[in-house]
Amino acid sequence: MNSLVVTGGVPLDGTVQVLGAKNAVLKHMVAALLAPGTHRITNVPRILDVEIMGKVLEHVGATCAFDGDSIEIDVPIDPNPEAPLELVRQMRASILVLGALLARCGEARVALPGGDDFGSRPIDMHLDGLRDMGATFELSHGVLVGSAPDGLRGADIYLEFPSVGATENLLLAGVLAHGVTNIGNAAREPEIADLAAYLNQMGAKVEGAGTSTITVRGVSGLTAADHRTVPDRLEAGTYALAGAITGGRVRVEHCRPEHLRMELQKMAAAGCQVEVGESWLEVTGPDRPVPVDFATLPYPGFHTDMHPQMVAFLSVAEGTSIMTENIYAARFRYIGELSRMGADITADGQHVVVRGVPTLSGAEVDGCDIRAGAALVLAGLRARGSTRVTEAHHIARGYSGFVPKLQSLGAQIDIDA
């Protein structure tokens, strides 16, 4: 999927269903390495990042078999504790195999991670916490070599920032460690609570996931288990905003609206009609949004991965909005692309000033990462004329069936290979 061609001006209308969260299923796949045997994970999106993680697991020695929206992972008794550069450089979540392999094998060789370019995202908190648990590390030719020959041991760890990745790595490491691990100032994302639920199904003893303090009591071994992945709140929010920016109505099913509480509050403040049920939400967009200020924050704050889509929506507001990005220092490449479409947006440090304009116009733009690509498609749905979003393969890393789902809502969008 190299390019997407979008013709704007059609209000979206209809119902769409979402699958499991990208940011959960990737971690479940890594967690499977902790227990030999056959695991079955369901509600799995068929996206590029899942396929890449499958290749990482296969390099470790597991086998991965896809069947519709499920994946069966067969984990060997003696995994190969290595994740190669050519795979890890494509996806930052691969760094999570570090904690899992150290816990399972007592050693790990993992290339430093890649993924979307959002500026510096060091893994210092991951390494400091694992060192507290007894691991040692050296860096050789871009490969991080970790060792814990006598096994990891429980420790009291306080994170300087509620990092999702560091929380997950320490959680994965702690379940097979000797003793008790306490993670303070832990990230509270729903995907972390979902990971803990899966680990507990495997026989782990994890308490407090979803709160700022997680307690992990190490066990001597785990067994394979089945698990259904939590719905993708980012996919749900993106389709809701697709309806909103076109002045249409979109109902999203198989989701958990409580996981989008702040995002839905801001949509309502911008003039959307928002209705929610236990497993669905429905958003009807205004002709033009009311300007709204918002800031990205760790959960339960506004998710950084919803920031580009929300800025695209507010680019046609009747007034000026200010967005503050508190998570990633360099997530603003998409702003220049929106400006090509006639948006009036400027960045000043971590702040983005969005001066709403009456209309956008179609242009050729670069979808430089997963959420930027989605945001530019949303802008194209609102714009006059035709918009070509290049580098659209990034979107395929995070959204399953993105084009047909939008088409089912009435969007005029096609793949141009």
C-alpha positions, 0 to 999 in steps of 0.5 A, spaced: 500 500 500 504 505 497 499 511 496 492 512 498 487 517 493 482 520 497 476 524 494 473 529 499 466 532 501 462 526 503 459 525 510 461 518 513 455 514 515 454 507 518 457 502 523 464 499 523 467 494 528 474 494 531 479 489 532 484 488 538 489 493 540 496 493 536 499 496 542 496 490 546 497 484 541 504 485 540 506 485 547 502 478 548 506 475 543 512 477 547 509 474 553 508 468 550 515 466 550 515 466 557 511 459 557 513 453 553 507 450 549 501 452 544 498 459 546 492 462 542 491 469 542 484 472 539 481 478 536 488 480 533 488 485 527 492 483 521 497 488 521 504 489 518 507 490 525 504 483 528 507 480 522 514 483 524 513 481 531 511 474 528 518 474 525 521 476 531 518 470 535 520 465 529 527 467 529 527 466 537 524 459 535 517 459 536 512 458 530 506 463 529 500 460 525 495 466 523 487 463 522 483 469 521 483 474 527 487 469 531 494 467 532 497 460 535 504 461 537 508 454 539 513 456 544 519 451 544 522 449 551 529 452 549 528 458 545 534 462 542 535 468 546 536 473 540 532 478 536 536 480 530 537 487 527 533 487 521 527 486 524 528 490 531 529 496 527 522 496 524 518 496 530 520 499 537 516 494 541 521 489 539 525 491 545 520 488 550 523 481 548 529 483 552 525 482 559 522 476 557 528 473 554 532 475 560 527 472 565 526 465 561 533 464 558 538 468 563 541 472 557 538 476 551 541 479 545 537 484 542 538 490 537 537 497 539 529 498 536 527 502 531 520 504 529 516 511 528 521 517 528 518 521 534 525 524 536 529 521 542 526 515 545 531 512 550 531 505 553 534 508 559 529 506 564 528 499 561 535 498 562 536 501 569 530 497 572 533 490 569 539 492 572 536 493 579 533 486 578 540 483 577 541 484 569 548 486 566 548 489 559 554 491 554 553 494 547 556 491 541 556 493 534 549 496 535 546 489 539 545 490 546 547 483 550 544 482 557 546 477 562 542 474 568 546 467 569 543 466 576 536 469 574 533 475 575 531 477 582 525 482 585 526 489 586 523 495 588 523 500 582 520 507 581 520 510 574 522 517 573 516 517 568 510 512 567 513 509 561 509 504 558 515 500 554 519 500 561 513 498 565 511 492 560 519 490 560 519 490 567 513 486 568 515 481 563 521 480 567 518 480 574 514 474 573 519 469 573 524 473 577 526 470 584 522 474 589 517 480 589 518 486 584 514 492 585 514 497 580 512 504 582 510 510 578 507 505 573 504 506 566 496 505 567 494 504 560 489 499 559 493 495 554 498 494 561 492 491 565 490 486 559 498 484 559 497 482 566 491 479 565 494 474 560 500 473 564 496 471 570 492 466 566 499 463 564 500 462 572 503 469 574 502 473 580 501 480 578 497 485 582 495 492 581 496 493 573 492 499 571 494 503 577 501 506 578 503 501 583 504 494 580 506 488 584 509 482 581 511 475 585 515 471 581 513 464 580 518 458 578 514 457 571 508 459 567 504 455 562 501 456 555 494 460 555 489 463 551 487 470 551 482 475 547 486 482 546 483 488 549 479 492 543 483 498 540 481 504 542 486 508 537 482 505 531 476 506 535 478 514 536 480 514 529 474 512 525 470 516 530 474 522 528 473 520 521 466 521 522 466 528 525 471 531 520 466 530 515 460 532 519 457 525 518 455 520 523 459 514 525 458 508 530 464 504 532 462 497 535 466 492 539 470 497 543 470 500 550 468 507 550 471 508 557 478 507 554 477 513 550 474 518 556 478 524 555 478 523 547 471 523 547 470 529 552 474 533 547 470 531 541 464 533 545 467 540 547 468 541 540 461 540 538 460 533 536 454 529 539 457 523 543 453 517 545 456 511 548 454 504 550 458 498 554 461 496 547 460 501 542 460 509 541 457 513 536 459 520 534 456 525 529 460 531 527 458 538 527 459 543 520 465 546 523 468 544 530 468 549 536 476 550 537 478 546 543 485 546 547 488 539 549 494 536 551 497 529 551 498 526 557 499 518 560 493 515 561 488 517 563 490 523 559 489 524 552 493 519 548 499 522 544 497 517 538 490 521 537 494 527 537 495 528 529 487 526 528 485 531 533 489 536 530 486 535 523 479 535 525 481 542 529 484 544 522 477 546 520 474 549 526 471 556 527 477 559 531 484 557 534 486 551 538 492 550 542 495 543 542 501 541 547 505 535 546 508 532 552 510 525 550 514 525 544 519 531 542 518 531 535 512 528 533 510 534 528 512 532 521 505 531 519 504 539 520 507 541 514 503 536 510 497 539 513 499 546 511 500 543 504 492 542 504 491 549 506 491 548 514 494 554 518 498 550 523 504 552 527 509 549 532 512 552 537 516 548 541 512 542 544 506 547 542 501 547 536 497 553 534 491 550 530 488 556 526 481 553 523 480 555 516 473 554 512 476 549 507 482 544 506 484 543 499 486 536 496 494 535 495 499 530 495 502 529 502 507 524 505 504 519 511 510 519 515 508 515 520 502 511 522 498 516 526 500 522 521 498 517 515 491 516 518 490 524 520 492 526 513 487 521 510 482 524 515 483 531 512 483 528 505 476 526 507 474 533 508 478 537 503 475 539 496 478 535 490 483 529 491 488 528 496 494 523 495 497 520 501 504 517 499 508 512 504 501 509 506 504 503 508 505 506 515 498 506 516 498 498 514 502 498 521 497 500 525 490 499 522 487 492 519 482 493 513 483 501 514 481 502 506 475 497 506 472 500 513 472 507 511 469 505 504 463 501 508 462 508 511 461 511 504 468 514 504 471 515 497 478 512 498 482 507 493 489 504 494 494 506 488 499 501 488 
